[in-house]
Amino acid sequence: MILILDDDPDVALAARLALRKLAPVAVRHSPAELMAALDETRPDVLLLDMNFAPGASDGAAGLALLREVVERRDTPAVIVMTAYAEVELAVQALKAGAVDFITKPWANERLLACVQAALARRAPAPAVGELLGDSAAMQSLRAQIAQVGASEASVLILGENGVGKELVARALHRASPRATGPLLAVDMGSLPESLVESELFGHKRGSFTDARESRPGRFVAAAGGTLFLDEIGNLPLAQQAKLLAALERREVTPLGSDKPVPVDVRVLAATNVAEAELFDAKRFRPDLLYRLNTVVLRVPPLRERGAGDIALLLRHYLAQFAKRAAELTPDALARLTAYRWPGNVRELRQACERASLLARGPVFTFADFGLPEVAPTLEQGLDLAQREREAVQAALAQADGNISQAAKLLGVSRAALYRKLDKHGL
């Protein structure tokens, strides 16, 4: 669901018509309607105008609304809409929690790419804004983030789809001296090749068809902060050379201009492309790769993080969506911790949201999650038992041996936990 808030009916209609093929679209015209509309529609993306009074251009009303929105538990991804002259306002909005901005008037292709990227990234961070997990792999990852975050080094984040690469980028930004500056994410995978240069470097009015107004690029908008280039492996080779030049010279030249603009950003990049494939010169320029991978952080897939992390994430997301204690049947816990989770944390989160809607009783069963039913083999049955044992051990360790607390963490009763302890000889 996409929600548009703009007091100009013509602007709102143009946006609705352009976006209606991406998702259902709702429109509101008055700031007084926003909070009720958020409760009613529960949008994934909010397009928020920044000025509502005639002649206003300071964006104060929009910024106030933005701050209200980001404080909500179910915050949508917010894209602010500004005029070109309000670039500083857009930067303020990014600092306040917006994920992106578009300038009016826009090219529909640019609007679609911006909203599509926001929808694609709509597997947000946990409410606490942290990378959850007690496994050795996650503890090591958090230690690396703390160590690298304070530097200005370029970081390449590797990992499968759904593991949380954008969360790592956000954590690096928060740990850096640039934390008070904007963090601007660009999904390179969703950008048409024809828009890459304009998106990154900006353009001057009249530099190409539909360039009705000059527009700053992402490098300029992220000045003083961090630019996160997601899915960098999808960048065409021809555009890779131009990105490399911008990184080496620390300046960009907008389309239609012959005057370079100095930029001050830290660049983080991420990709789900296998590491070995990045060293294929036919796919990725080696000189750009070496410019981006000063430090490489590898985010582990969920299946390698162990039963303890899976159980922790299940409890977190079930409590978030169902708004109650996450109690699972022993069978559900064992099968969910044994499941391979090919879509990683994103798939787990979606499964928890589905379970919160489909569960008929106070205790979640495996069927509530809508995952494939696979008859377990003997080997898989043994694996289920081992995963259950690991989950119990992890809960006991997290609760420092407190049975009542461990039972709550596992979502079972004390009596059920005692039976599991006896079953596994713990």
Protein Blocks (a to p, Z undefined) as FASTA:
>chain_A
ZZdddfblklmmmmmmmmmmmpccdddfbfklmmmmmmmnopabdcddfbfbghianlmm
mmmmmmmmmmpmklccddddddfklmmmmmmmmmnopabdcdddddfklmmmmmmmmmmm
mcccdfkopaedjbfklmmmmmmmmmmmmpmbdcdddddehilpmmmmmmmmmmpmklmm
ccddddfklpcfklmmmmmnopaehiaghilbccddfklmmgoiacddehkllpcfklmm
mmmmmmmnopacdehiabdcddddddddddfbdfklmmpmklocfklmmmmmmpacdddd
fklnojklmmmmmmmmmmmmnopacdddfklmmmmmmpgolnlmmlmmmmmmmmmmmpmb
fbdcfklnopacddddfklmmmmmmmmmmmmmmmmmmnnopaklmmmmnopafklmmmmm
mmnoZZ
